[in-house]
C-alpha cells in the first residue's frame, strides 16, 4: 500500500452562538434559579450561558426554553462565515 499524503482543508461554515444571558436579564433570573428549575448541573448551565458548549443537547435546550419562557431562536442563533 502506498503512503499517500493528504491535504486537510478547513472550510468556514459559520458558527452557532448563544445569548441566554440577555433573556435571563429580561426575566430577572439568576443562574442558580435556572439550575434549580431545570434540574441541570450548574456547569452545564454555565457552559450554555457563556457559550462554551461544543455539542448541544436538545433536551437541555428544551428545558432552558421552558424555564426562560422563550423560543429556541431567542437563545441561540447562526452567524454566517465572514467573506475573505
PDB file with SEQRES, HELIX, SHEET and CRYST1 records, atoms N, CA, C and O in Angstrom:
SEQRES   1 A   84  UNK UNK UNK UNK UNK UNK UNK UNK UNK UNK UNK UNK UNK          
SEQRES   2 A   84  UNK UNK UNK UNK UNK UNK UNK UNK UNK UNK UNK UNK UNK          
SEQRES   3 A   84  UNK UNK UNK UNK UNK UNK UNK UNK UNK UNK UNK UNK UNK          
SEQRES   4 A   84  UNK UNK UNK UNK UNK UNK UNK UNK UNK UNK UNK UNK UNK          
SEQRES   5 A   84  UNK UNK UNK UNK UNK UNK UNK UNK UNK UNK UNK UNK UNK          
SEQRES   6 A   84  UNK UNK UNK UNK UNK UNK UNK UNK UNK UNK UNK UNK UNK          
SEQRES   7 A   84  UNK UNK UNK UNK UNK UNK                                      
HELIX    1 AA1 UNK A   20  UNK A   27  1                                   8    
HELIX    2 AA2 UNK A   31  UNK A   38  1                                   8    
HELIX    3 AA3 UNK A   42  UNK A   50  1                                   9    
HELIX    4 AA4 UNK A   58  UNK A   68  1                                  11    
HELIX    5 AA5 UNK A   72  UNK A   75  1                                   4    
SHEET    1 AA1 2 UNK A  15  UNK A  18  0                                        
SHEET    2 AA1 2 UNK A  76  UNK A  79 -1                                        
CRYST1    1.000    1.000    1.000  90.00  90.00  90.00 P 1           1          
ATOM      1  N   UNK A   1       0.841  -1.185   0.000  1.00  0.00           N  
ATOM      2  CA  UNK A   1       0.000   0.000   0.000  1.00  0.00           C  
ATOM      3  C   UNK A   1       0.882   1.242   0.000  1.00  0.00           C  
ATOM      4  O   UNK A   1       1.824   1.353   0.784  1.00  0.00           O  
ATOM      5  N   UNK A   2       0.566   2.153  -0.874  1.00  0.00           N  
ATOM      6  CA  UNK A   2       1.340   3.381  -0.986  1.00  0.00           C  
ATOM      7  C   UNK A   2       1.021   4.341   0.142  1.00  0.00           C  
ATOM      8  O   UNK A   2      -0.115   4.418   0.611  1.00  0.00           O  
ATOM      9  N   UNK A   3       2.030   5.066   0.568  1.00  0.00           N  
ATOM     10  CA  UNK A   3       1.836   6.104   1.558  1.00  0.00           C  
ATOM     11  C   UNK A   3       1.321   7.346   0.841  1.00  0.00           C  
ATOM     12  O   UNK A   3       2.031   7.942   0.030  1.00  0.00           O  
ATOM     13  N   UNK A   4       0.105   7.726   1.139  1.00  0.00           N  
ATOM     14  CA  UNK A   4      -0.496   8.881   0.474  1.00  0.00           C  
ATOM     15  C   UNK A   4      -0.446  10.092   1.397  1.00  0.00           C  
ATOM     16  O   UNK A   4      -0.678   9.998   2.602  1.00  0.00           O  
ATOM     17  N   UNK A   5      -0.143  11.203   0.802  1.00  0.00           N  
ATOM     18  CA  UNK A   5      -0.168  12.457   1.552  1.00  0.00           C  
ATOM     19  C   UNK A   5      -1.543  13.081   1.383  1.00  0.00           C  
ATOM     20  O   UNK A   5      -2.033  13.249   0.267  1.00  0.00           O  
ATOM     21  N   UNK A   6      -2.142  13.412   2.483  1.00  0.00           N  
ATOM     22  CA  UNK A   6      -3.459  14.031   2.446  1.00  0.00           C  
ATOM     23  C   UNK A   6      -3.340  15.488   2.832  1.00  0.00           C  
ATOM     24  O   UNK A   6      -2.602  15.854   3.747  1.00  0.00           O  
ATOM     25  N   UNK A   7      -4.061  16.285   2.136  1.00  0.00           N  
ATOM     26  CA  UNK A   7      -4.138  17.698   2.478  1.00  0.00           C  
ATOM     27  C   UNK A   7      -5.505  17.923   3.096  1.00  0.00           C  
ATOM     28  O   UNK A   7      -6.539  17.683   2.474  1.00  0.00           O  
ATOM     29  N   UNK A   8      -5.484  18.380   4.309  1.00  0.00           N  
ATOM     30  CA  UNK A   8      -6.733  18.637   5.008  1.00  0.00           C  
ATOM     31  C   UNK A   8      -7.026  20.121   4.892  1.00  0.00           C  
ATOM     32  O   UNK A   8      -6.204  20.965   5.248  1.00  0.00           O  
ATOM     33  N   UNK A   9      -8.191  20.418   4.398  1.00  0.00           N  
ATOM     34  CA  UNK A   9      -8.580  21.819   4.308  1.00  0.00           C  
ATOM     35  C   UNK A   9      -9.821  22.035   5.162  1.00  0.00           C  
ATOM     36  O   UNK A   9     -10.693  21.172   5.262  1.00  0.00           O  
ATOM     37  N   UNK A  10      -9.872  23.170   5.754  1.00  0.00           N  
ATOM     38  CA  UNK A  10     -10.981  23.512   6.620  1.00  0.00           C  
ATOM     39  C   UNK A  10     -11.781  24.630   5.980  1.00  0.00           C  
ATOM     40  O   UNK A  10     -11.226  25.612   5.488  1.00  0.00           O  
ATOM     41  N   UNK A  11     -13.078  24.465   5.997  1.00  0.00           N  
ATOM     42  CA  UNK A  11     -13.964  25.488   5.458  1.00  0.00           C  
ATOM     43  C   UNK A  11     -14.661  26.181   6.619  1.00  0.00           C  
ATOM     44  O   UNK A  11     -14.989  25.556   7.627  1.00  0.00           O  
ATOM     45  N   UNK A  12     -14.874  27.442   6.465  1.00  0.00           N  
ATOM     46  CA  UNK A  12     -15.591  28.213   7.473  1.00  0.00           C  
ATOM     47  C   UNK A  12     -17.074  28.164   7.123  1.00  0.00           C  
ATOM     48  O   UNK A  12     -17.514  28.789   6.159  1.00  0.00           O  
ATOM     49  N   UNK A  13     -17.830  27.424   7.908  1.00  0.00           N  
ATOM     50  CA  UNK A  13     -19.268  27.302   7.677  1.00  0.00           C  
ATOM     51  C   UNK A  13     -20.075  28.242   8.551  1.00  0.00           C  
ATOM     52  O   UNK A  13     -21.306  28.218   8.519  1.00  0.00           O  
ATOM     53  N   UNK A  14     -19.409  29.050   9.316  1.00  0.00           N  
ATOM     54  CA  UNK A  14     -20.103  29.912  10.260  1.00  0.00           C  
ATOM     55  C   UNK A  14     -20.116  29.244  11.622  1.00  0.00           C  
ATOM     56  O   UNK A  14     -19.407  28.263  11.848  1.00  0.00           O  
ATOM     57  N   UNK A  15     -20.919  29.775  12.526  1.00  0.00           N  
ATOM     58  CA  UNK A  15     -20.953  29.211  13.873  1.00  0.00           C  
ATOM     59  C   UNK A  15     -22.293  29.480  14.562  1.00  0.00           C  
ATOM     60  O   UNK A  15     -23.069  30.345  14.156  1.00  0.00           O  
ATOM     61  N   UNK A  16     -22.523  28.715  15.600  1.00  0.00           N  
ATOM     62  CA  UNK A  16     -23.722  28.879  16.419  1.00  0.00           C  
ATOM     63  C   UNK A  16     -23.326  29.663  17.673  1.00  0.00           C  
ATOM     64  O   UNK A  16     -22.324  29.357  18.320  1.00  0.00           O  
ATOM     65  N   UNK A  17     -24.116  30.663  17.998  1.00  0.00           N  
ATOM     66  CA  UNK A  17     -23.862  31.493  19.179  1.00  0.00           C  
ATOM     67  C   UNK A  17     -25.068  31.426  20.113  1.00  0.00           C  
ATOM     68  O   UNK A  17     -26.204  31.230  19.680  1.00  0.00           O  
ATOM     69  N   UNK A  18     -24.793  31.591  21.390  1.00  0.00           N  
ATOM     70  CA  UNK A  18     -25.835  31.573  22.416  1.00  0.00           C  
ATOM     71  C   UNK A  18     -25.964  32.955  23.043  1.00  0.00           C  
ATOM     72  O   UNK A  18     -24.972  33.655  23.246  1.00  0.00           O  
ATOM     73  N   UNK A  19     -27.195  33.335  23.345  1.00  0.00           N  
ATOM     74  CA  UNK A  19     -27.436  34.618  24.013  1.00  0.00           C  
ATOM     75  C   UNK A  19     -28.454  34.409  25.131  1.00  0.00           C  
ATOM     76  O   UNK A  19     -29.522  35.022  25.149  1.00  0.00           O  
ATOM     77  N   UNK A  20     -28.100  33.544  26.047  1.00  0.00           N  
ATOM     78  CA  UNK A  20     -29.002  33.198  27.143  1.00  0.00           C  
ATOM     79  C   UNK A  20     -29.011  34.282  28.211  1.00  0.00           C  
ATOM     80  O   UNK A  20     -30.042  34.528  28.838  1.00  0.00           O  
ATOM     81  N   UNK A  21     -27.882  34.927  28.421  1.00  0.00           N  
ATOM     82  CA  UNK A  21     -27.788  35.920  29.495  1.00  0.00           C  
ATOM     83  C   UNK A  21     -28.739  37.100  29.292  1.00  0.00           C  
ATOM     84  O   UNK A  21     -29.266  37.636  30.267  1.00  0.00           O  
ATOM     85  N   UNK A  22     -28.965  37.509  28.053  1.00  0.00           N  
ATOM     86  CA  UNK A  22     -29.886  38.634  27.846  1.00  0.00           C  
ATOM     87  C   UNK A  22     -31.326  38.244  28.181  1.00  0.00           C  
ATOM     88  O   UNK A  22     -32.082  39.063  28.703  1.00  0.00           O  
ATOM     89  N   UNK A  23     -31.708  37.008  27.887  1.00  0.00           N  
ATOM     90  CA  UNK A  23     -33.048  36.537  28.253  1.00  0.00           C  
ATOM     91  C   UNK A  23     -33.149  36.409  29.769  1.00  0.00           C  
ATOM     92  O   UNK A  23     -34.184  36.725  30.357  1.00  0.00           O  
ATOM     93  N   UNK A  24     -32.082  35.949  30.394  1.00  0.00           N  
ATOM     94  CA  UNK A  24     -32.067  35.852  31.858  1.00  0.00           C  
ATOM     95  C   UNK A  24     -32.294  37.223  32.486  1.00  0.00           C  
ATOM     96  O   UNK A  24     -33.056  37.358  33.443  1.00  0.00           O  
ATOM     97  N   UNK A  25     -31.633  38.228  31.947  1.00  0.00           N  
ATOM     98  CA  UNK A  25     -31.790  39.582  32.478  1.00  0.00           C  
ATOM     99  C   UNK A  25     -33.222  40.065  32.300  1.00  0.00           C  
ATOM    100  O   UNK A  25     -33.801  40.653  33.214  1.00  0.00           O  
ATOM    101  N   UNK A  26     -33.798  39.818  31.118  1.00  0.00           N  
ATOM    102  CA  UNK A  26     -35.188  40.240  30.857  1.00  0.00           C  
ATOM    103  C   UNK A  26     -36.161  39.565  31.809  1.00  0.00           C  
ATOM    104  O   UNK A  26     -37.144  40.171  32.235  1.00  0.00           O  
ATOM    105  N   UNK A  27     -35.887  38.309  32.142  1.00  0.00           N  
ATOM    106  CA  UNK A  27     -36.779  37.524  33.005  1.00  0.00           C  
ATOM    107  C   UNK A  27     -36.394  37.641  34.483  1.00  0.00           C  
ATOM    108  O   UNK A  27     -37.053  37.072  35.354  1.00  0.00           O  
ATOM    109  N   UNK A  28     -35.325  38.383  34.750  1.00  0.00           N  
ATOM    110  CA  UNK A  28     -34.838  38.573  36.115  1.00  0.00           C  
ATOM    111  C   UNK A  28     -34.540  37.233  36.791  1.00  0.00           C  
ATOM    112  O   UNK A  28     -34.950  36.994  37.927  1.00  0.00           O  
ATOM    113  N   UNK A  29     -33.817  36.361  36.073  1.00  0.00           N  
ATOM    114  CA  UNK A  29     -33.452  35.044  36.587  1.00  0.00           C  
ATOM    115  C   UNK A  29     -31.946  34.929  36.736  1.00  0.00           C  
ATOM    116  O   UNK A  29     -31.184  35.441  35.916  1.00  0.00           O  
ATOM    117  N   UNK A  30     -31.533  34.254  37.786  1.00  0.00           N  
ATOM    118  CA  UNK A  30     -30.110  34.004  38.005  1.00  0.00           C  
ATOM    119  C   UNK A  30     -29.767  32.600  37.518  1.00  0.00           C  
ATOM    120  O   UNK A  30     -30.651  31.788  37.246  1.00  0.00           O  
ATOM    121  N   UNK A  31     -28.490  32.335  37.415  1.00  0.00           N  
ATOM    122  CA  UNK A  31     -28.027  31.008  37.020  1.00  0.00           C  
ATOM    123  C   UNK A  31     -28.488  29.972  38.048  1.00  0.00           C  
ATOM    124  O   UNK A  31     -28.901  28.871  37.681  1.00  0.00           O  
ATOM    125  N   UNK A  32     -28.418  30.317  39.306  1.00  0.00           N  
ATOM    126  CA  UNK A  32     -28.847  29.405  40.371  1.00  0.00           C  
ATOM    127  C   UNK A  32     -30.322  29.050  40.229  1.00  0.00           C  
ATOM    128  O   UNK A  32     -30.703  27.895  40.414  1.00  0.00           O  
ATOM    129  N   UNK A  33     -31.145  30.029  39.905  1.00  0.00           N  
ATOM    130  CA  UNK A  33     -32.575  29.768  39.716  1.00  0.00           C  
ATOM    131  C   UNK A  33     -32.808  28.837  38.525  1.00  0.00           C  
ATOM    132  O   UNK A  33     -33.655  27.945  38.585  1.00  0.00           O  
ATOM    133  N   UNK A  34     -32.070  29.044  37.468  1.00  0.00           N  
ATOM    134  CA  UNK A  34     -32.216  28.188  36.284  1.00  0.00           C  
ATOM    135  C   UNK A  34     -31.791  26.762  36.604  1.00  0.00           C  
ATOM    136  O   UNK A  34     -32.450  25.807  36.193  1.00  0.00           O  
ATOM    137  N   UNK A  35     -30.692  26.616  37.336  1.00  0.00           N  
ATOM    138  CA  UNK A  35     -30.221  25.289  37.743  1.00  0.00           C  
ATOM    139  C   UNK A  35     -31.301  24.577  38.554  1.00  0.00           C  
ATOM    140  O   UNK A  35     -31.598  23.410  38.301  1.00  0.00           O  
ATOM    141  N   UNK A  36     -31.887  25.269  39.524  1.00  0.00           N  
ATOM    142  CA  UNK A  36     -32.914  24.670  40.374  1.00  0.00           C  
ATOM    143  C   UNK A  36     -34.160  24.307  39.578  1.00  0.00           C  
ATOM    144  O   UNK A  36     -34.740  23.243  39.795  1.00  0.00           O  
ATOM    145  N   UNK A  37     -34.577  25.165  38.671  1.00  0.00           N  
ATOM    146  CA  UNK A  37     -35.820  24.933  37.916  1.00  0.00           C  
ATOM    147  C   UNK A  37     -35.678  23.879  36.824  1.00  0.00           C  
ATOM    148  O   UNK A  37     -36.650  23.209  36.474  1.00  0.00           O  
ATOM    149  N   UNK A  38     -34.469  23.731  36.284  1.00  0.00           N  
ATOM    150  CA  UNK A  38     -34.263  22.748  35.221  1.00  0.00           C  
ATOM    151  C   UNK A  38     -33.785  21.407  35.745  1.00  0.00           C  
ATOM    152  O   UNK A  38     -34.000  20.376  35.107  1.00  0.00           O  
ATOM    153  N   UNK A  39     -33.134  21.412  36.909  1.00  0.00           N  
ATOM    154  CA  UNK A  39     -32.546  20.188  37.433  1.00  0.00           C  
ATOM    155  C   UNK A  39     -31.230  19.840  36.755  1.00  0.00           C  
ATOM    156  O   UNK A  39     -30.707  18.741  36.938  1.00  0.00           O  
ATOM    157  N   UNK A  40     -30.695  20.765  35.975  1.00  0.00           N  
ATOM    158  CA  UNK A  40     -29.430  20.555  35.278  1.00  0.00           C  
ATOM    159  C   UNK A  40     -28.263  20.869  36.205  1.00  0.00           C  
ATOM    160  O   UNK A  40     -28.407  21.614  37.175  1.00  0.00           O  
ATOM    161  N   UNK A  41     -27.125  20.301  35.898  1.00  0.00           N  
ATOM    162  CA  UNK A  41     -25.923  20.573  36.674  1.00  0.00           C  
ATOM    163  C   UNK A  41     -25.478  22.008  36.419  1.00  0.00           C  
ATOM    164  O   UNK A  41     -25.612  22.517  35.306  1.00  0.00           O  
ATOM    165  N   UNK A  42     -24.956  22.649  37.441  1.00  0.00           N  
ATOM    166  CA  UNK A  42     -24.524  24.037  37.354  1.00  0.00           C  
ATOM    167  C   UNK A  42     -23.531  24.278  36.211  1.00  0.00           C  
ATOM    168  O   UNK A  42     -23.633  25.278  35.501  1.00  0.00           O  
ATOM    169  N   UNK A  43     -22.573  23.363  36.034  1.00  0.00           N  
ATOM    170  CA  UNK A  43     -21.561  23.535  34.980  1.00  0.00           C  
ATOM    171  C   UNK A  43     -22.173  23.493  33.582  1.00  0.00           C  
ATOM    172  O   UNK A  43     -21.716  24.202  32.686  1.00  0.00           O  
ATOM    173  N   UNK A  44     -23.193  22.674  33.391  1.00  0.00           N  
ATOM    174  CA  UNK A  44     -23.866  22.597  32.091  1.00  0.00           C  
ATOM    175  C   UNK A  44     -24.544  23.931  31.780  1.00  0.00           C  
ATOM    176  O   UNK A  44     -24.392  24.476  30.687  1.00  0.00           O  
ATOM    177  N   UNK A  45     -25.282  24.441  32.741  1.00  0.00           N  
ATOM    178  CA  UNK A  45     -25.973  25.720  32.557  1.00  0.00           C  
ATOM    179  C   UNK A  45     -24.954  26.825  32.302  1.00  0.00           C  
ATOM    180  O   UNK A  45     -25.154  27.666  31.426  1.00  0.00           O  
ATOM    181  N   UNK A  46     -23.872  26.827  33.058  1.00  0.00           N  
ATOM    182  CA  UNK A  46     -22.827  27.838  32.887  1.00  0.00           C  
ATOM    183  C   UNK A  46     -22.234  27.791  31.474  1.00  0.00           C  
ATOM    184  O   UNK A  46     -21.998  28.836  30.868  1.00  0.00           O  
ATOM    185  N   UNK A  47     -21.995  26.605  30.955  1.00  0.00           N  
ATOM    186  CA  UNK A  47     -21.427  26.473  29.606  1.00  0.00           C  
ATOM    187  C   UNK A  47     -22.376  27.003  28.534  1.00  0.00           C  
ATOM    188  O   UNK A  47     -21.931  27.605  27.556  1.00  0.00           O  
ATOM    189  N   UNK A  48     -23.661  26.786  28.709  1.00  0.00           N  
ATOM    190  CA  UNK A  48     -24.629  27.340  27.753  1.00  0.00           C  
ATOM    191  C   UNK A  48     -24.676  28.863  27.873  1.00  0.00           C  
ATOM    192  O   UNK A  48     -24.753  29.566  26.866  1.00  0.00           O  
ATOM    193  N   UNK A  49     -24.630  29.364  29.092  1.00  0.00           N  
ATOM    194  CA  UNK A  49     -24.698  30.816  29.298  1.00  0.00           C  
ATOM    195  C   UNK A  49     -23.479  31.513  28.702  1.00  0.00           C  
ATOM    196  O   UNK A  49     -23.618  32.539  28.036  1.00  0.00           O  
ATOM    197  N   UNK A  50     -22.285  30.965  28.935  1.00  0.00           N  
ATOM    198  CA  UNK A  50     -21.091  31.647  28.425  1.00  0.00           C  
ATOM    199  C   UNK A  50     -20.706  31.218  27.004  1.00  0.00           C  
ATOM    200  O   UNK A  50     -19.709  31.692  26.460  1.00  0.00           O  
ATOM    201  N   UNK A  51     -21.491  30.330  26.411  1.00  0.00           N  
ATOM    202  CA  UNK A  51     -21.271  29.955  25.014  1.00  0.00           C  
ATOM    203  C   UNK A  51     -20.120  29.000  24.785  1.00  0.00           C  
ATOM    204  O   UNK A  51     -19.637  28.879  23.659  1.00  0.00           O  
ATOM    205  N   UNK A  52     -19.665  28.314  25.829  1.00  0.00           N  
ATOM    206  CA  UNK A  52     -18.529  27.417  25.659  1.00  0.00           C  
ATOM    207  C   UNK A  52     -18.942  25.970  25.377  1.00  0.00           C  
ATOM    208  O   UNK A  52     -18.090  25.089  25.267  1.00  0.00           O  
ATOM    209  N   UNK A  53     -20.232  25.733  25.262  1.00  0.00           N  
ATOM    210  CA  UNK A  53     -20.715  24.384  24.956  1.00  0.00           C  
ATOM    211  C   UNK A  53     -20.352  24.053  23.507  1.00  0.00           C  
ATOM    212  O   UNK A  53     -20.505  24.899  22.626  1.00  0.00           O  
ATOM    213  N   UNK A  54     -19.879  22.849  23.256  1.00  0.00           N  
ATOM    214  CA  UNK A  54     -19.469  22.487  21.897  1.00  0.00           C  
ATOM    215  C   UNK A  54     -20.469  21.566  21.215  1.00  0.00           C  
ATOM    216  O   UNK A  54     -20.564  21.552  19.987  1.00  0.00           O  
ATOM    217  N   UNK A  55     -21.202  20.810  21.984  1.00  0.00           N  
ATOM    218  CA  UNK A  55     -22.247  19.941  21.430  1.00  0.00           C  
ATOM    219  C   UNK A  55     -23.526  20.204  22.204  1.00  0.00           C  
ATOM    220  O   UNK A  55     -23.587  20.010  23.418  1.00  0.00           O  
ATOM    221  N   UNK A  56     -24.527  20.643  21.494  1.00  0.00           N  
ATOM    222  CA  UNK A  56     -25.757  20.969  22.186  1.00  0.00           C  
ATOM    223  C   UNK A  56     -26.614  19.727  22.386  1.00  0.00           C  
ATOM    224  O   UNK A  56     -26.524  18.759  21.631  1.00  0.00           O  
ATOM    225  N   UNK A  57     -27.437  19.778  23.411  1.00  0.00           N  
ATOM    226  CA  UNK A  57     -28.347  18.697  23.764  1.00  0.00           C  
ATOM    227  C   UNK A  57     -29.760  19.245  23.643  1.00  0.00           C  
ATOM    228  O   UNK A  57     -30.102  20.229  24.297  1.00  0.00           O  
ATOM    229  N   UNK A  58     -30.581  18.615  22.811  1.00  0.00           N  
ATOM    230  CA  UNK A  58     -31.918  19.165  22.574  1.00  0.00           C  
ATOM    231  C   UNK A  58     -32.797  19.131  23.825  1.00  0.00           C  
ATOM    232  O   UNK A  58     -33.674  19.981  23.976  1.00  0.00           O  
ATOM    233  N   UNK A  59     -32.582  18.175  24.717  1.00  0.00           N  
ATOM    234  CA  UNK A  59     -33.349  18.135  25.962  1.00  0.00           C  
ATOM    235  C   UNK A  59     -32.964  19.313  26.862  1.00  0.00           C  
ATOM    236  O   UNK A  59     -33.828  19.927  27.488  1.00  0.00           O  
ATOM    237  N   UNK A  60     -31.677  19.623  26.923  1.00  0.00           N  
ATOM    238  CA  UNK A  60     -31.207  20.769  27.714  1.00  0.00           C  
ATOM    239  C   UNK A  60     -31.776  22.057  27.134  1.00  0.00           C  
ATOM    240  O   UNK A  60     -32.257  22.916  27.872  1.00  0.00           O  
ATOM    241  N   UNK A  61     -31.722  22.189  25.815  1.00  0.00           N  
ATOM    242  CA  UNK A  61     -32.262  23.392  25.180  1.00  0.00           C  
ATOM    243  C   UNK A  61     -33.765  23.525  25.429  1.00  0.00           C  
ATOM    244  O   UNK A  61     -34.262  24.629  25.653  1.00  0.00           O  
ATOM    245  N   UNK A  62     -34.481  22.415  25.392  1.00  0.00           N  
ATOM    246  CA  UNK A  62     -35.919  22.451  25.665  1.00  0.00           C  
ATOM    247  C   UNK A  62     -36.187  22.909  27.091  1.00  0.00           C  
ATOM    248  O   UNK A  62     -37.092  23.710  27.323  1.00  0.00           O  
ATOM    249  N   UNK A  63     -35.410  22.410  28.047  1.00  0.00           N  
ATOM    250  CA  UNK A  63     -35.566  22.825  29.445  1.00  0.00           C  
ATOM    251  C   UNK A  63     -35.268  24.308  29.607  1.00  0.00           C  
ATOM    252  O   UNK A  63     -35.987  25.018  30.310  1.00  0.00           O  
ATOM    253  N   UNK A  64     -34.207  24.775  28.956  1.00  0.00           N  
ATOM    254  CA  UNK A  64     -33.858  26.197  29.049  1.00  0.00           C  
ATOM    255  C   UNK A  64     -34.964  27.068  28.456  1.00  0.00           C  
ATOM    256  O   UNK A  64     -35.339  28.084  29.042  1.00  0.00           O  
ATOM    257  N   UNK A  65     -35.482  26.676  27.305  1.00  0.00           N  
ATOM    258  CA  UNK A  65     -36.573  27.444  26.687  1.00  0.00           C  
ATOM    259  C   UNK A  65     -37.804  27.459  27.586  1.00  0.00           C  
ATOM    260  O   UNK A  65     -38.465  28.488  27.724  1.00  0.00           O  
ATOM    261  N   UNK A  66     -38.107  26.323  28.193  1.00  0.00           N  
ATOM    262  CA  UNK A  66     -39.274  26.235  29.078  1.00  0.00           C  
ATOM    263  C   UNK A  66     -39.116  27.163  30.282  1.00  0.00           C  
ATOM    264  O   UNK A  66     -40.015  27.941  30.599  1.00  0.00           O  
ATOM    265  N   UNK A  67     -37.965  27.072  30.949  1.00  0.00           N  
ATOM    266  CA  UNK A  67     -37.731  27.886  32.150  1.00  0.00           C  
ATOM    267  C   UNK A  67     -37.626  29.371  31.813  1.00  0.00           C  
ATOM    268  O   UNK A  67     -38.096  30.222  32.568  1.00  0.00           O  
ATOM    269  N   UNK A  68     -37.009  29.673  30.678  1.00  0.00           N  
ATOM    270  CA  UNK A  68     -36.852  31.072  30.274  1.00  0.00           C  
ATOM    271  C   UNK A  68     -38.084  31.615  29.556  1.00  0.00           C  
ATOM    272  O   UNK A  68     -38.162  32.807  29.257  1.00  0.00           O  
ATOM    273  N   UNK A  69     -39.043  30.737  29.284  1.00  0.00           N  
ATOM    274  CA  UNK A  69     -40.275  31.124  28.581  1.00  0.00           C  
ATOM    275  C   UNK A  69     -39.956  31.845  27.271  1.00  0.00           C  
ATOM    276  O   UNK A  69     -40.396  32.968  27.028  1.00  0.00           O  
ATOM    277  N   UNK A  70     -39.169  31.152  26.433  1.00  0.00           N  
ATOM    278  CA  UNK A  70     -38.747  31.759  25.175  1.00  0.00           C  
ATOM    279  C   UNK A  70     -38.685  30.704  24.072  1.00  0.00           C  
ATOM    280  O   UNK A  70     -38.834  29.509  24.326  1.00  0.00           O  
ATOM    281  N   UNK A  71     -38.468  31.161  22.868  1.00  0.00           N  
ATOM    282  CA  UNK A  71     -38.291  30.287  21.722  1.00  0.00           C  
ATOM    283  C   UNK A  71     -36.799  29.989  21.553  1.00  0.00           C  
ATOM    284  O   UNK A  71     -35.946  30.739  22.029  1.00  0.00           O  
ATOM    285  N   UNK A  72     -36.507  28.900  20.877  1.00  0.00           N  
ATOM    286  CA  UNK A  72     -35.115  28.498  20.668  1.00  0.00           C  
ATOM    287  C   UNK A  72     -34.308  29.579  19.958  1.00  0.00           C  
ATOM    288  O   UNK A  72     -33.159  29.830  20.322  1.00  0.00           O  
ATOM    289  N   UNK A  73     -34.894  30.218  18.954  1.00  0.00           N  
ATOM    290  CA  UNK A  73     -34.151  31.243  18.210  1.00  0.00           C  
ATOM    291  C   UNK A  73     -33.885  32.504  19.026  1.00  0.00           C  
ATOM    292  O   UNK A  73     -33.197  33.409  18.554  1.00  0.00           O  
ATOM    293  N   UNK A  74     -34.413  32.576  20.227  1.00  0.00           N  
ATOM    294  CA  UNK A  74     -34.109  33.700  21.109  1.00  0.00           C  
ATOM    295  C   UNK A  74     -32.843  33.451  21.924  1.00  0.00           C  
ATOM    296  O   UNK A  74     -32.224  34.398  22.409  1.00  0.00           O  
ATOM    297  N   UNK A  75     -32.454  32.187  22.080  1.00  0.00           N  
ATOM    298  CA  UNK A  75     -31.275  31.893  22.891  1.00  0.00           C  
ATOM    299  C   UNK A  75     -30.092  31.375  22.079  1.00  0.00           C  
ATOM    300  O   UNK A  75     -28.967  31.351  22.577  1.00  0.00           O  
ATOM    301  N   UNK A  76     -30.331  30.962  20.838  1.00  0.00           N  
ATOM    302  CA  UNK A  76     -29.214  30.530  20.002  1.00  0.00           C  
ATOM    303  C   UNK A  76     -29.471  30.965  18.560  1.00  0.00           C  
ATOM    304  O   UNK A  76     -30.611  30.996  18.096  1.00  0.00           O  
ATOM    305  N   UNK A  77     -28.380  31.302  17.862  1.00  0.00           N  
ATOM    306  CA  UNK A  77     -28.528  31.782  16.502  1.00  0.00           C  
ATOM    307  C   UNK A  77     -27.275  31.454  15.686  1.00  0.00           C  
ATOM    308  O   UNK A  77     -26.200  31.205  16.231  1.00  0.00           O  
ATOM    309  N   UNK A  78     -27.444  31.462  14.401  1.00  0.00           N  
ATOM    310  CA  UNK A  78     -26.383  31.133  13.456  1.00  0.00           C  
ATOM    311  C   UNK A  78     -25.719  32.408  12.942  1.00  0.00           C  
ATOM    312  O   UNK A  78     -26.402  33.366  12.577  1.00  0.00           O  
ATOM    313  N   UNK A  79     -24.395  32.416  12.914  1.00  0.00           N  
ATOM    314  CA  UNK A  79     -23.632  33.539  12.364  1.00  0.00           C  
ATOM    315  C   UNK A  79     -22.910  33.033  11.123  1.00  0.00           C  
ATOM    316  O   UNK A  79     -22.123  32.088  11.188  1.00  0.00           O  
ATOM    317  N   UNK A  80     -23.188  33.672  10.000  1.00  0.00           N  
ATOM    318  CA  UNK A  80     -22.581  33.276   8.723  1.00  0.00           C  
ATOM    319  C   UNK A  80     -21.073  33.518   8.729  1.00  0.00           C  
ATOM    320  O   UNK A  80     -20.583  34.377   9.461  1.00  0.00           O  
ATOM    321  N   UNK A  81     -20.344  32.762   7.918  1.00  0.00           N  
ATOM    322  CA  UNK A  81     -18.892  32.982   7.856  1.00  0.00           C  
ATOM    323  C   UNK A  81     -18.577  34.345   7.259  1.00  0.00           C  
ATOM    324  O   UNK A  81     -19.347  34.895   6.472  1.00  0.00           O  
ATOM    325  N   UNK A  82     -17.450  34.864   7.648  1.00  0.00           N  
ATOM    326  CA  UNK A  82     -17.010  36.151   7.110  1.00  0.00           C  
ATOM    327  C   UNK A  82     -16.431  35.956   5.718  1.00  0.00           C  
ATOM    328  O   UNK A  82     -15.729  34.977   5.464  1.00  0.00           O  
ATOM    329  N   UNK A  83     -16.719  36.870   4.834  1.00  0.00           N  
ATOM    330  CA  UNK A  83     -16.152  36.809   3.483  1.00  0.00           C  
ATOM    331  C   UNK A  83     -14.670  37.104   3.528  1.00  0.00           C  
ATOM    332  O   UNK A  83     -14.216  37.987   4.256  1.00  0.00           O  
ATOM    333  N   UNK A  84     -13.929  36.359   2.747  1.00  0.00           N  
ATOM    334  CA  UNK A  84     -12.476  36.550   2.720  1.00  0.00           C  
ATOM    335  C   UNK A  84     -12.046  37.141   1.399  1.00  0.00           C  
ATOM    336  O   UNK A  84     -10.856  37.375   1.186  1.00  0.00           O  
TER     337      UNK A  84                                                      
END                                                                             
